[in-house]
Amino acid sequence: MEFIWPIRVYYEDTDAGGVVFYANYLRFMERARTEWLRSLGFEQDELMRDPGILFAVRHIELDYEQSGRFNEQLQVASSIGRVAGATLDFLQRVERAADGAVLCRGQVRVACLRAGDMRPTRIPSAIRDKLQQLD
């Protein structure tokens, strides 16, 4: 199942030429992952308190295919590639909403960490179960 999150390109997201600055695609993808977790009932600040975990990007691969531009409506499509003990792989792409053109593709591995000492820990079963229901 894919989760779709809309993004509007603001002036602050662009370079002097009105093109989305490459690093901002990472921000767009981060927002989509956060909103997806939120839509499943998991707020990241609450996860930090109980059960005391957080997610941090461990590895990322991006392919830039086209340029987004100022004031365009984009969307970030996210799906789960793999769920392991303490890691979660997201497959994400940023598309232009008007024509579906893919601007950027990414594979993002996040690690589940204990908030207290930042050490890896298993993804809580409540999150794992909810993600498995999406298949």
DSSP file with accessible surface (Angstrom, degrees, kcal/mol):
  #  RESIDUE AA STRUCTURE BP1 BP2  ACC     N-H-->O    O-->H-N    N-H-->O    O-->H-N    TCO  KAPPA ALPHA  PHI   PSI    X-CA   Y-CA   Z-CA
    1    1 A M              0   0  129      0, 0.0    79,-0.4     0, 0.0     2,-0.4   0.000 360.0 360.0 360.0 138.0    0.0    0.0    0.0
    2    2 A E        -     0   0   80     77,-0.1     2,-0.5    75,-0.0    77,-0.2  -0.801 360.0-149.9-101.7 143.8    1.2    3.5   -0.8
    3    3 A F  E     -A   78   0A  29     75,-2.8    75,-2.5    -2,-0.4     2,-0.5  -0.934  14.1-156.4-107.5 131.8    0.8    6.5    1.3
    4    4 A I  E     -A   77   0A  70     -2,-0.5    73,-0.2    73,-0.2    71,-0.0  -0.944  10.4-175.8-114.1 128.5    0.6    9.8   -0.6
    5    5 A W  E     -A   76   0A  79     71,-2.2    71,-2.7    -2,-0.5     2,-0.2  -0.987  20.7-133.1-125.4 124.5    1.4   13.2    1.0
    6    6 A P  E     -A   75   0A  73      0, 0.0     2,-0.4     0, 0.0    69,-0.3  -0.493  21.7-172.6 -77.9 145.7    1.0   16.5   -0.9
    7    7 A I  E     -A   74   0A   7     67,-2.7    67,-3.9    -2,-0.2     2,-0.4  -0.999  12.9-152.6-136.0 132.6    3.7   19.1   -0.9
    8    8 A R  E     -A   73   0A  96     -2,-0.4     2,-0.7    65,-0.2    65,-0.2  -0.885  24.6-125.0-101.2 135.6    3.6   22.6   -2.3
    9    9 A V        -     0   0    0     63,-2.5    62,-2.2    -2,-0.4     2,-0.2  -0.734  31.0-163.9 -82.9 114.8    7.0   24.0   -3.4
   10   10 A Y    >   -     0   0  136     -2,-0.7     3,-1.9    60,-0.2     4,-0.3  -0.576  34.1-105.6 -93.8 163.6    7.6   27.3   -1.6
   11   11 A Y  G >  S+     0   0  172      1,-0.3     3,-2.0    -2,-0.2     7,-0.1   0.890 120.6  59.6 -54.7 -40.2   10.1   29.9   -2.5
   12   12 A E  G 3  S+     0   0  137      1,-0.3    -1,-0.3     8,-0.0    -3,-0.0   0.682  97.9  60.9 -65.1 -16.6   12.3   28.9    0.4
   13   13 A D  G <  S+     0   0    0     -3,-1.9     8,-2.5     7,-0.1    -1,-0.3   0.515  98.9  73.4 -84.3  -7.7   12.5   25.4   -1.2
   14   14 A T  B <  S-F   20   0B  19     -3,-2.0     6,-0.2    -4,-0.3     2,-0.1  -0.643  72.7-126.3-111.5 165.3   14.2   26.6   -4.3
   15   15 A D    >   -     0   0   71      4,-2.6     3,-2.2    -2,-0.2    -1,-0.1  -0.245  54.6 -75.8 -91.3-171.3   17.5   28.0   -5.5
   16   16 A A  T 3  S+     0   0  112      1,-0.3    -2,-0.0     2,-0.1    -1,-0.0   0.753 131.9  56.2 -62.5 -21.8   18.0   31.3   -7.3
   17   17 A G  T 3  S-     0   0   58      2,-0.2    -1,-0.3     1,-0.0     3,-0.1   0.382 118.3-107.9 -90.8   2.8   16.6   29.7  -10.5
   18   18 A G  S <  S+     0   0   20     -3,-2.2    52,-2.4     1,-0.3     2,-0.4   0.634  77.8 132.2  81.0  13.9   13.3   28.7   -9.0
   19   19 A V  B     -G   69   0C  28     50,-0.2    -4,-2.6     1,-0.1    -1,-0.3  -0.796  69.5 -97.4-100.1 141.3   14.3   25.0   -9.0
   20   20 A V  B     -F   14   0B   6     48,-2.8    -6,-0.3    -2,-0.4     2,-0.2  -0.345  42.6-116.5 -57.5 124.6   13.8   22.8   -5.9
   21   21 A F    >>  -     0   0   91     -8,-2.5     3,-2.0     1,-0.1     4,-0.5  -0.476  25.4-121.2 -63.9 132.9   17.2   22.6   -4.1
   22   22 A Y  T >4 S+     0   0  143      1,-0.3     3,-1.2    -2,-0.2     4,-0.4   0.810 107.7  56.3 -53.2 -39.0   18.3   19.0   -4.2
   23   23 A A  T >> S+     0   0   29      1,-0.2     3,-1.0     2,-0.2     4,-1.0   0.759  92.9  71.6 -68.6 -20.6   18.5   18.5   -0.4
   24   24 A N  H <> S+     0   0   14     -3,-2.0     4,-2.4     1,-0.3    -1,-0.2   0.754  82.6  69.3 -70.7 -19.9   14.9   19.6    0.0
   25   25 A Y  H <X S+     0   0    6     -3,-1.2     4,-2.3    -4,-0.5    -1,-0.3   0.874  96.7  54.6 -62.3 -33.3   13.7   16.4   -1.5
   26   26 A L  H <> S+     0   0   66     -3,-1.0     4,-2.4    -4,-0.4    -1,-0.2   0.901 107.2  49.5 -64.1 -40.9   15.0   14.7    1.7
   27   27 A R  H  X S+     0   0   99     -4,-1.0     4,-2.4     2,-0.2    -2,-0.2   0.910 109.7  51.0 -63.7 -42.4   12.9   17.1    3.7
   28   28 A F  H  X S+     0   0    0     -4,-2.4     4,-2.0     1,-0.2    -2,-0.2   0.918 111.7  47.4 -60.7 -43.5    9.8   16.3    1.6
   29   29 A M  H  X S+     0   0    0     -4,-2.3     4,-2.3     2,-0.2    -1,-0.2   0.896 109.8  53.1 -66.1 -39.4   10.4   12.5    2.1
   30   30 A E  H  X S+     0   0   80     -4,-2.4     4,-2.5     1,-0.2    -2,-0.2   0.927 108.4  50.0 -61.1 -45.6   10.9   13.0    5.9
   31   31 A R  H  X S+     0   0   81     -4,-2.4     4,-2.8     1,-0.2    -1,-0.2   0.913 109.8  51.2 -59.9 -42.7    7.6   14.8    6.2
   32   32 A A  H  X S+     0   0    0     -4,-2.0     4,-2.3     2,-0.2    -1,-0.2   0.908 109.9  48.6 -63.7 -41.8    5.8   12.1    4.3
   33   33 A R  H  X S+     0   0   13     -4,-2.3     4,-2.4     2,-0.2    -1,-0.2   0.929 113.0  48.5 -63.9 -42.2    7.3    9.3    6.5
   34   34 A T  H  X S+     0   0   31     -4,-2.5     4,-2.4     1,-0.2    -2,-0.2   0.929 112.8  47.3 -62.6 -44.5    6.2   11.3    9.6
   35   35 A E  H  X S+     0   0   45     -4,-2.8     4,-2.5     2,-0.2    -1,-0.2   0.849 109.4  54.2 -68.2 -32.7    2.7   11.9    8.3
   36   36 A W  H  X S+     0   0    5     -4,-2.3     4,-1.4     2,-0.2    -2,-0.2   0.954 109.6  46.5 -65.1 -48.0    2.4    8.3    7.4
   37   37 A L  H ><>S+     0   0   12     -4,-2.4     5,-2.6     1,-0.2     3,-0.5   0.924 112.3  52.0 -57.8 -42.5    3.3    7.2   10.9
   38   38 A R  H ><5S+     0   0   95     -4,-2.4     3,-1.8     1,-0.2    -1,-0.2   0.915 105.5  54.1 -60.1 -42.4    0.8    9.8   12.2
   39   39 A S  H 3<5S+     0   0   72     -4,-2.5    -1,-0.2     1,-0.3    -2,-0.2   0.774 106.3  53.6 -65.0 -23.8   -1.9    8.4    9.9
   40   40 A L  T <<5S-     0   0   25     -4,-1.4    -1,-0.3    -3,-0.5    -2,-0.2   0.428 128.2 -99.0 -87.8  -1.8   -1.3    5.0   11.4
   41   41 A G  T < 5S+     0   0   57     -3,-1.8     2,-0.6    -4,-0.3    -3,-0.2   0.610  85.3 122.9  97.3  15.1   -1.8    6.4   15.0
   42   42 A F      < -     0   0   29     -5,-2.6     2,-0.5    -6,-0.2    -1,-0.2  -0.915  39.9-167.8-117.6 107.3    1.9    6.8   15.9
   43   43 A E     >  -     0   0   52     -2,-0.6     4,-2.3     1,-0.1     5,-0.2  -0.805  20.1-139.4 -89.9 131.4    3.1   10.3   16.9
   44   44 A Q  H  > S+     0   0   53     -2,-0.5     4,-1.7     1,-0.2    -1,-0.1   0.860 101.1  52.4 -64.9 -34.9    6.9   10.5   17.1
   45   45 A D  H  > S+     0   0   80      1,-0.2     4,-1.2     2,-0.2    -1,-0.2   0.898 111.2  48.2 -68.0 -34.2    7.0   12.6   20.2
   46   46 A E  H  > S+     0   0  102      1,-0.2     4,-3.1     2,-0.2     6,-0.4   0.885 107.5  55.2 -70.7 -38.1    4.7   10.0   22.0
   47   47 A L  H  <>S+     0   0   14     -4,-2.3     6,-2.5     1,-0.2     5,-1.4   0.858 103.8  56.2 -62.0 -33.7    6.9    7.1   20.8
   48   48 A M  H  <5S+     0   0   94     -4,-1.7    -1,-0.2     4,-0.3    -2,-0.2   0.873 113.8  39.3 -65.1 -36.8    9.9    8.8   22.4
   49   49 A R  H  <5S+     0   0  169     -4,-1.2    -2,-0.2     1,-0.3    -1,-0.2   0.910 120.9  41.9 -77.9 -46.8    8.1    8.9   25.8
   50   50 A D  T  <5S+     0   0  132     -4,-3.1    -1,-0.3     1,-0.2    -2,-0.1  -0.891 131.7   8.1-150.6 110.8    6.5    5.5   25.6
   51   51 A P  T   5S-     0   0   69      0, 0.0    -1,-0.2     0, 0.0    -3,-0.1  -0.912 102.2-124.0 -94.7  17.0    7.8    3.0   24.6
   52   52 A G      < +     0   0   21     -5,-1.4    63,-2.7    -6,-0.4    64,-0.4   0.905  63.5 125.5  82.7  40.3   11.0    5.2   24.5
   53   53 A I  E     -B  114   0A   7     -6,-2.5     2,-0.3    61,-0.3    -1,-0.3  -0.859  34.3-173.8-127.2 163.3   12.0    4.8   20.9
   54   54 A L  E     -B  113   0A  33     59,-2.2    59,-3.1    -2,-0.3     2,-0.4  -0.960  22.2-124.0-146.8 163.7   12.8    7.0   17.9
   55   55 A F  E     -B  112   0A  30     -2,-0.3     2,-0.4    57,-0.2    57,-0.2  -0.933  25.8-177.7-112.4 135.6   13.6    6.5   14.3
   56   56 A A  E     -B  111   0A  34     55,-2.1    55,-3.2    -2,-0.4     2,-0.2  -0.989  34.2-106.3-132.6 141.2   16.7    7.8   12.6
   57   57 A V  E     +B  110   0A  67     -2,-0.4    53,-0.3    53,-0.2     3,-0.1  -0.484  37.1 172.9 -65.9 129.0   17.8    7.6    9.0
   58   58 A R  E     +     0   0A 167     51,-3.3     2,-0.3     1,-0.4    52,-0.2   0.718  65.2   4.5-106.0 -35.2   20.6    5.0    8.7
   59   59 A H  E     -B  109   0A  91     50,-1.6    50,-3.1     2,-0.0    -1,-0.4  -0.992  61.2-176.3-153.8 145.2   21.1    4.9    5.0
   60   60 A I  E     -B  108   0A  60     -2,-0.3     2,-0.4    48,-0.2    48,-0.2  -0.998   7.9-171.4-147.6 141.3   19.6    6.7    1.9
   61   61 A E  E     -B  107   0A 106     46,-2.0    46,-2.2    -2,-0.3     2,-0.4  -0.998  14.6-174.1-129.4 131.6   19.9    6.4   -1.8
   62   62 A L  E     -B  106   0A  37     -2,-0.4     2,-0.4    44,-0.2    44,-0.2  -0.966  14.8-165.5-129.1 144.6   18.4    9.0   -4.2
   63   63 A D  E     -B  105   0A 106     42,-2.6    42,-2.5    -2,-0.4     2,-0.5  -0.996  13.7-151.7-125.3 122.5   18.1    9.3   -7.9
   64   64 A Y  E     +B  104   0A 100     -2,-0.4    40,-0.2    40,-0.2     3,-0.1  -0.837  24.1 163.8 -94.7 127.9   17.1   12.7   -9.3
   65   65 A E        +     0   0   93     38,-3.1     2,-0.3    -2,-0.5    39,-0.2   0.749  60.9   1.3-114.5 -38.5   15.2   12.5  -12.5
   66   66 A Q  S    S-     0   0   94     37,-1.5     2,-0.4    35,-0.1    -1,-0.4  -0.942  74.5-100.5-145.7 169.6   13.6   15.9  -13.1
   67   67 A S        -     0   0   55     -2,-0.3     2,-0.3    -3,-0.1   -46,-0.1  -0.790  21.5-146.0-100.3 134.1   13.4   19.3  -11.4
   68   68 A G        -     0   0    0     -2,-0.4   -48,-2.8   -48,-0.2     2,-0.3  -0.634  23.4-149.2 -85.7 155.6   10.6   20.6   -9.3
   69   69 A R  B >   -G   19   0C 127     -2,-0.3     3,-2.0   -50,-0.3   -50,-0.2  -0.874  27.3 -69.9-130.4 160.4    9.9   24.3   -9.6
   70   70 A F  T 3  S+     0   0  102    -52,-2.4   -60,-0.2    -2,-0.3     3,-0.1  -0.118 114.4   7.5 -48.3 134.0    8.6   27.1   -7.4
   71   71 A N  T 3  S+     0   0   93    -62,-2.2    -1,-0.3     1,-0.2     2,-0.1   0.427  91.2 138.9  72.5   4.9    4.8   26.9   -6.6
   72   72 A E    <   -     0   0   44     -3,-2.0   -63,-2.5   -64,-0.1     2,-0.6  -0.486  55.1-124.2 -73.9 151.3    4.3   23.4   -8.1
   73   73 A Q  E     +A    8   0A  67    -65,-0.2    24,-2.3    -2,-0.1    25,-0.6  -0.867  38.1 177.5 -93.6 121.1    2.1   20.9   -6.3
   74   74 A L  E     -AC   7  96A   0    -67,-3.9   -67,-2.7    -2,-0.6     2,-0.3  -0.693  16.2-150.3-113.6 171.9    4.1   17.8   -5.7
   75   75 A Q  E     -AC   6  95A  55     20,-2.4    20,-3.0   -69,-0.3     2,-0.6  -0.994   7.4-143.1-143.4 145.7    3.3   14.5   -3.9
   76   76 A V  E     -AC   5  94A   0    -71,-2.7   -71,-2.2    -2,-0.3     2,-0.5  -0.948  13.8-159.4-108.4 120.7    5.4   12.1   -2.1
   77   77 A A  E     -AC   4  93A   0     16,-2.9    16,-2.0    -2,-0.6     2,-0.4  -0.879  14.3-175.3 -99.5 129.5    4.5    8.4   -2.5
   78   78 A S  E     +AC   3  92A   0    -75,-2.5   -75,-2.8    -2,-0.5     2,-0.3  -0.981  10.1 166.0-129.2 138.7    5.8    6.1    0.2
   79   79 A S  E     - C   0  91A  25     12,-2.2    12,-2.9    -2,-0.4     2,-0.5  -0.949  38.7-102.9-142.6 164.7    5.7    2.4    0.7
   80   80 A I  E     + C   0  90A  38    -79,-0.4    10,-0.2    -2,-0.3     3,-0.1  -0.771  28.4 179.7 -92.4 128.1    7.4   -0.2    2.9
   81   81 A G  E     -     0   0A  43      8,-3.5     2,-0.3    -2,-0.5    -1,-0.2   0.862  67.6 -10.2 -89.9 -43.8   10.1   -2.2    1.2
   82   82 A R  E     - C   0  89A 119      7,-1.0     7,-3.0     2,-0.0     2,-0.5  -0.983  49.7-153.0-159.5 140.2   11.2   -4.4    4.2
   83   83 A V  E     + C   0  88A  42     -2,-0.3     5,-0.2     5,-0.2     2,-0.2  -0.985  26.9 168.6-116.7 119.4   10.7   -4.6    7.9
   84   84 A A        -     0   0   20      3,-2.9    39,-0.3    -2,-0.5    -2,-0.0  -0.504  52.5 -74.3-114.9-169.9   13.6   -6.2    9.8
   85   85 A G  S    S-     0   0   24      1,-0.2    38,-2.7    -2,-0.2    36,-0.0   0.940 123.2  -2.2 -54.2 -57.2   14.3   -6.4   13.6
   86   86 A A  S    S+     0   0   26     36,-0.3    26,-3.2    34,-0.0     2,-0.3   0.286 122.9  73.6-121.1   8.4   15.4   -2.9   14.1
   87   87 A T  E     - D   0 111A  25     24,-0.2    -3,-2.9    36,-0.1     2,-0.4  -0.917  51.7-164.4-128.8 157.0   15.2   -1.4   10.6
   88   88 A L  E     -CD  83 110A   2     22,-2.3    22,-2.8    -2,-0.3     2,-0.5  -0.999  12.3-149.1-138.9 125.6   12.5   -0.3    8.3
   89   89 A D  E     -CD  82 109A  27     -7,-3.0    -8,-3.5    -2,-0.4    -7,-1.0  -0.896  11.7-164.7-102.2 125.2   13.0    0.3    4.6
   90   90 A F  E     -CD  80 108A   8     18,-3.4    18,-2.6    -2,-0.5     2,-0.5  -0.878   9.6-154.0-105.4 139.6   10.9    2.9    2.8
   91   91 A L  E     +CD  79 107A  66    -12,-2.9   -12,-2.2    -2,-0.4     2,-0.3  -0.970  28.8 174.5-107.7 121.3   10.6    3.2   -0.9
   92   92 A Q  E     -CD  78 106A   6     14,-3.1    14,-3.5    -2,-0.5     2,-0.3  -0.953  18.1-178.1-133.2 150.3    9.7    6.8   -1.8
   93   93 A R  E     -CD  77 105A  57    -16,-2.0   -16,-2.9    -2,-0.3     2,-0.5  -0.992  19.2-141.8-145.1 144.3    9.3    9.0   -4.9
   94   94 A V  E     -CD  76 104A   0     10,-2.8     9,-3.3    -2,-0.3    10,-1.5  -0.926  28.7-177.6-105.2 126.2    8.5   12.6   -5.3
   95   95 A E  E     -CD  75 102A  18    -20,-3.0   -20,-2.4    -2,-0.5     2,-0.5  -0.891  34.1-111.1-123.5 153.3    6.1   13.3   -8.2
   96   96 A R  E  >  -C   74   0A  33      5,-2.5     4,-2.4    -2,-0.3     3,-0.3  -0.719  28.2-145.6 -78.3 124.7    4.6   16.4   -9.9
   97   97 A A  T  4 S+     0   0   42    -24,-2.3    -1,-0.2    -2,-0.5   -23,-0.1   0.866  90.8  60.9 -64.5 -34.7    1.0   16.1   -9.1
   98   98 A A  T  4 S+     0   0   97    -25,-0.6    -1,-0.2     1,-0.2   -24,-0.1   0.871 128.1   5.3 -64.1 -39.0   -0.2   17.7  -12.4
   99   99 A D  T  4 S-     0   0  104     -3,-0.3    -1,-0.2     2,-0.1    -2,-0.2   0.405  93.2-116.9-129.7   0.7    1.3   15.0  -14.6
  100  100 A G     <  +     0   0   37     -4,-2.4    -3,-0.1     1,-0.2     2,-0.1   0.560  54.1 162.3  74.8   7.0    2.7   12.3  -12.4
  101  101 A A        -     0   0   18     -5,-0.3    -5,-2.5    -6,-0.1     2,-0.5  -0.390  40.7-123.6 -62.4 131.9    6.3   12.9  -13.6
  102  102 A V  E     + D   0  95A  21     -7,-0.2    -7,-0.3     1,-0.2     3,-0.1  -0.667  32.6 175.0 -80.4 125.2    8.8   11.4  -11.2
  103  103 A L  E     +     0   0A   0     -9,-3.3   -38,-3.1    -2,-0.5   -37,-1.5   0.792  66.9   3.9 -96.1 -36.6   11.2   14.0   -9.9
  104  104 A C  E     -BD  64  94A   0    -10,-1.5   -10,-2.8   -40,-0.2     2,-0.4  -0.991  57.6-159.8-154.0 140.2   13.2   12.0   -7.4
  105  105 A R  E     +BD  63  93A 108    -42,-2.5   -42,-2.6    -2,-0.3     2,-0.3  -0.966  18.3 179.7-120.7 143.8   13.2    8.3   -6.2
  106  106 A G  E     -BD  62  92A   6    -14,-3.5   -14,-3.1    -2,-0.4     2,-0.5  -0.993  26.8-154.7-145.9 149.3   14.7    7.2   -2.9
  107  107 A Q  E     -BD  61  91A 103    -46,-2.2   -46,-2.0    -2,-0.3     2,-0.5  -0.998  25.2-172.3-117.4 122.5   15.3    4.2   -0.7
  108  108 A V  E     -BD  60  90A   2    -18,-2.6   -18,-3.4    -2,-0.5     2,-0.6  -0.971  11.5-162.6-123.6 122.4   15.5    5.2    2.9
  109  109 A R  E     -BD  59  89A  63    -50,-3.1   -51,-3.3    -2,-0.5   -50,-1.6  -0.920  11.6-169.0-103.2 123.4   16.5    2.8    5.8
  110  110 A V  E     -BD  57  88A   7    -22,-2.8   -22,-2.3    -2,-0.6     2,-0.4  -0.888  10.0-143.9-110.6 145.6   15.5    4.0    9.2
  111  111 A A  E     -BD  56  87A  12    -55,-3.2   -55,-2.1    -2,-0.4     2,-0.5  -0.870  13.0-129.9-107.0 140.8   16.7    2.4   12.4
  112  112 A C  E     -B   55   0A   0    -26,-3.2     9,-2.2    -2,-0.4     2,-0.3  -0.807  35.1-175.0 -87.5 124.2   14.7    2.1   15.5
  113  113 A L  E     -BE  54 120A  21    -59,-3.1   -59,-2.2    -2,-0.5     2,-0.4  -0.919  32.0-110.6-123.6 148.8   16.7    3.4   18.5
  114  114 A R  E  >  -B   53   0A 102      5,-3.0     4,-2.2    -2,-0.3     5,-0.3  -0.633  27.9-139.9 -72.2 130.0   16.1    3.5   22.2
  115  115 A A  T  4 S+     0   0   32    -63,-2.7    -1,-0.1    -2,-0.4   -62,-0.1   0.846  94.9  58.0 -63.3 -32.1   15.6    7.2   23.1
  116  116 A G  T  4 S+     0   0   83    -64,-0.4    -1,-0.2     1,-0.2   -63,-0.1   0.885 128.2   6.6 -68.9 -41.2   17.7    7.0   26.2
  117  117 A D  T  4 S-     0   0   79     -3,-0.2    -2,-0.2     2,-0.1    -1,-0.2   0.352  91.7-121.1-127.5   3.7   21.0    5.8   24.8
  118  118 A M     <  +     0   0  103     -4,-2.2    -3,-0.1     1,-0.2     3,-0.0   0.773  62.8 144.0  60.8  29.2   20.5    5.9   21.0
  119  119 A R        -     0   0  150     -5,-0.3    -5,-3.0     1,-0.1    -1,-0.2  -0.737  58.1 -94.2 -96.0 147.9   21.2    2.1   20.7
  120  120 A P  B     +E  113   0A  74      0, 0.0     2,-0.3     0, 0.0    -7,-0.3  -0.264  48.9 173.3 -60.7 145.4   19.3    0.0   18.2
  121  121 A T        -     0   0   42     -9,-2.2    -9,-0.3   -35,-0.2   -68,-0.0  -0.967  38.2 -82.2-148.5 158.7   16.3   -1.9   19.5
  122  122 A R        -     0   0  159     -2,-0.3   -36,-0.3     1,-0.1   -37,-0.1  -0.320  50.4-102.9 -62.8 145.3   13.5   -4.0   17.9
  123  123 A I        -     0   0    4    -38,-2.7    -1,-0.1   -39,-0.3   -36,-0.1  -0.519  50.4 -99.9 -64.9 129.2   10.6   -2.1   16.3
  124  124 A P    >>  -     0   0   30      0, 0.0     4,-2.5     0, 0.0     3,-0.6  -0.203  25.3-122.0 -55.7 144.5    7.7   -2.4   18.7
  125  125 A S  H 3> S+     0   0   84      1,-0.2     4,-3.3     2,-0.2     5,-0.3   0.825 109.7  61.7 -60.4 -32.3    5.2   -5.1   17.9
  126  126 A A  H 3> S+     0   0   58      2,-0.2     4,-1.7     1,-0.2    -1,-0.2   0.915 110.7  39.8 -61.3 -40.2    2.3   -2.5   17.7
  127  127 A I  H <> S+     0   0    2     -3,-0.6     4,-2.5     2,-0.2     5,-0.2   0.932 116.3  50.0 -73.2 -45.7    4.1   -0.7   14.8
  128  128 A R  H  X S+     0   0   32     -4,-2.5     4,-2.2     1,-0.2    -2,-0.2   0.926 111.6  48.9 -58.9 -45.5    5.2   -3.9   13.2
  129  129 A D  H  X S+     0   0   81     -4,-3.3     4,-1.6     1,-0.2    -1,-0.2   0.908 110.7  50.2 -62.1 -43.2    1.7   -5.4   13.3
  130  130 A K  H  X S+     0   0   77     -4,-1.7     4,-0.6    -5,-0.3    -1,-0.2   0.917 111.5  48.5 -63.9 -39.5    0.2   -2.2   11.9
  131  131 A L  H >< S+     0   0    8     -4,-2.5     3,-0.9     1,-0.2     4,-0.4   0.886 108.5  53.5 -68.7 -37.3    2.7   -2.2    9.0
  132  132 A Q  H >< S+     0   0  104     -4,-2.2     3,-1.0     1,-0.2    -1,-0.2   0.823 101.0  61.1 -68.1 -27.6    2.1   -5.9    8.2
  133  133 A Q  H 3< S+     0   0  142     -4,-1.6    -1,-0.2     1,-0.2    -2,-0.2   0.738  95.4  63.9 -68.2 -20.9   -1.7   -5.2    8.0
  134  134 A L  T <<        0   0   33     -3,-0.9    -1,-0.2    -4,-0.6    -2,-0.2   0.664 360.0 360.0 -77.4 -19.2   -0.9   -2.9    5.1
  135  135 A D    <         0   0  163     -3,-1.0    -3,-0.0    -4,-0.4    -4,-0.0  -0.245 360.0 360.0 -66.3 360.0    0.4   -5.7    2.9
